[in-house]
Amino acid sequence: MYSGPIYDSDNNGLMDESISDSQRPTHIYVVLMRCKNGEWTEDLSHCANESQLAILSFVLPIVERDINCLDPIEYIFRHTVRIKDIELLMGDEWFIDRGHYSLETSTRLRTEIVDQLWQLELPETGTKPTQTEKP
């Protein structure tokens, strides 16, 4: 998991050109990564098989008082972004180490938009939890 501040006071999807020491972040980014097969490298920094890497990424607004009435799942999907969007907001690039990520995988990871959350399964039964069950 990675997270950090975003400075986009004009909400144009690009990092603010100048950021003062007293300026507060406007958003926070969250990037969740997992290996679908559970096989990480020895140092736990990368998936052993790059094709098994799955990403969920969000940019969430920092607000003093949240008065939205969206269902939590709808709210999180409303703020789903591509890694490329986070790159534009941070002024940084992700997945550029060709020793770990091929150009094809890097492009996929940076540009895909996830349209569903990872499914949770209950370990005892292997079934998916219902609305009332907690994993």
C-alpha positions, 0 to 999 in steps of 0.5 A, a space after each residue: 500500500 502506498 499513500 500520500 498527499 496531493 496538491 491540486 487546489 484548482 482541481 485541474 488534475 495536475 499537481 499545483 505548480 508551486 506549493 508553499 510550506 503552509 499549504 495543506 494538501 487537497 487530496 490523498 492518494 491511495 494505491 493498493 497492490 496485491 499479487 493474485 497468486 500471493 508470490 512476492 519477491 524475497 524482499 516483498 517489493 514486487 510480485 514474483 510474476 509481474 502479470 499477477 500484480 493487481 492495483 486499486 488506486 484512489 484519489 480522495 478529497 480532504 474535506 472538513 465536513 463530508 456531507 455526501 450521501 453515497 453508499 461507501 462502495 459508490 463513493 470509493 468508485 467515484 474516486 477511482 483513478 488510474 496510476 497515470 492520474 496519480 502520476 500527473 498529480 504527484 509529478 512522479 512516475 510508477 512502474 518504470 523499473 524495467 528490471 521488474 516491469 516490462 513495458 507492456 505491464 507498466 503500461 497496463 498498470 499505469 492506464 487501467 481503471 479498475 471497475 470492481 473491488 477485490 473479492 473477499 472470501 471467508 477462509 472457512 467456507 470459501 464463500 463470499 461474505 454477504 452484506 451482514 457478514 464480516 470477513 
